[in-house]
C-alpha cells in the first residue's frame, strides 16, 4: 500500500513537472506569442464579439427599471403608485398623469407621510431614470418592499405615447 502512495505521488509530481515543462517550452519557443502576433485580428474579433454578447447581461443587471408598458400593467393590476421625484418646476412643466410629487431631496423625510402602505407597489419617476434609481435605494432603506423605477424616466414614457399632463402645484 505504501508503494501505491509513492507511485501516485511520483506520478503527480511527474505530471506537474511535465505540465510545467510544456508551458516553458511553449513560451520559450515563442509559439504562443507567435500565435498571438500572427492572429491578432482574429483575437480582437473574438474579444469584441464576447463583449457584445456580455453587454446586454451587464446592462440588465445595472438597469433595474421597468419599461413604460410594465409600469402601466402594474398600475392597472397591482394598483402601483407613481411618485415623481423631480423638482417642483420640472413636475409642473409636465408629468405622468396620476403621479404624485415628492422631490428627491425631501424623499427620506416625507416618504412615510406620503405613502403609508409599505407593501403597495411604488414606482419612482424622474426625467431620465438616474434620480429614480437613487429614490429606489432611499425607499428600500426606509422599508418599502416593492419599489421600482421607470426605465428611461419621463422621456421613455412620452416616447411610448403615454399620457402626460401639466399641473401647477404650489
N, C-alpha and C positions, 0 to 999 in steps of 0.2 A: 504494500500500500504506500509505503514511503517513496518507493521508486516512481509510482504513478504521479505523485505530487511533484517530484523533481522533474519528471518528464514534462508535465503540464507547465511547470514554472519555466523550464528552459524553452519550451515551445512558445510560451507567451513572450519571453524575452527575445526569442529569435524573430517572432512576428513583429514585435515592436521595433527591433533593430532593422528588419527588412523594410518596414514602412518608412522609418527614418532615412534609410539609405536611398529608398526610392525618391523621397522628397528631395534629398540632397542632390541626387543625380538629375532630377527634373530641373531644378533651379540652377545647378552647376552647368549643365549643358545648355541652359537657356531655352529649353523647348517651350516652357510655359510663357516665358517672356516673349519668345519669338511668335508664339501663337497669338498673344495679345497684340503685339505690334502688327502682325500680318492681318489680323481680323478686327481691327479697331472699329470699323464701321458696323460690322455685324454685332459687336458687343454694345455699341451705342444704341443701335436699333432695339436690341433686346432690353436694354436698360430703360429706354423711353417707353417702350410698349408695356413693360412691367409697371412703370409709374402710372401710365394711363389706366391700367387695369385696377390699380390700388386707389387712385384718386376718388372715384365715387364712394368707395367704402369709407375713406377718411372724411369726405365731405358729409356723409351720412352720420358719422359719429360726431362731427363738430356741429352740424346744423340740426338741432333738435326741434326746430319749429314745425308747425303744422301748415299744410297748404291751405289756401282760402276755401277750397272745396271741403276739406276735412273740418275746418272751423265751422262752416255752415251746417254740416251734418251734426257736429257736436252741439251747436246752438239749438237745432231742431229736436234731436233725440235725447240729449242729456241735459238740456237747459243750461248750457255753458254760458257764463257771463263774460263779456268783453270788458277789459279795463285798459283804457288808453293812457299810457304813461308819458306822453309828450308834454311839452309846456302848454300852458293855457292858450297863448296866442296861436300855436300850431293846432291845437284842438278846435279852437273857434273858427279857424280858417276852413278846415274840413276834417271830418271824422266818420268812422263807420256808424251806420245807423244802429242805435241801441247801445252803443258803447258808453260806459261811464268814464269820467275823467278823474285821474289821480296822478299828479306829476311824480316822476321817478324820485325826485329829491324829497318828497313827502311820503313816499310809499311805506317805509318802515314804521313811521309814526302813526299813519292814518289808515293802513290797510285793514286792521282788525275792526275799525269803526265802519268802514265801507262794506266789507264782505264778512259777515258774521259766521256763515256756514263754511267751515274749512274743508268739508267733503265735496262741495259743489265744484264742478269743473270751472277753472278760471283761465282765460286766455288773455295774455298781455299783448298789447299792440303799440307800435311806435311807427316812425316814418319808414325805417328800413329793416328793422329786426334786431339791431345791436342793443339798444336800450331795453327792449323787451326781454332779451336774454338775461340782462342784469336784473330786471324786475322779477323774472322767474326765480333766480337764485335767492333774492330777498324774500319772496313769498314762501319758498320752500324752507328757508331758515325760520320763518315765523310759524311753520307747522301746516301750511296749506298742502294738501295731498295731491290734487290733480291740477297742476299748474303747467301751462304750455305757453308758447309764444307763436305769433303768426309769422311764418317764414316770409321774409321779404317785406314785412310790415304793410303799411297802408298802400305803398306803391304796388305790391303784388295783388292786393285786394282790388285796386282800381283797374289794374291790367286784366283781371279776371272778369271785369264788367259788373262787379257787385256794387250795391247802392252805398252812397255816402251822403252826408248831409252837412250843412253849415248851421251852426247854432252858437250864439254867443252866451257864454257863462260869465257871471260876474265874480 
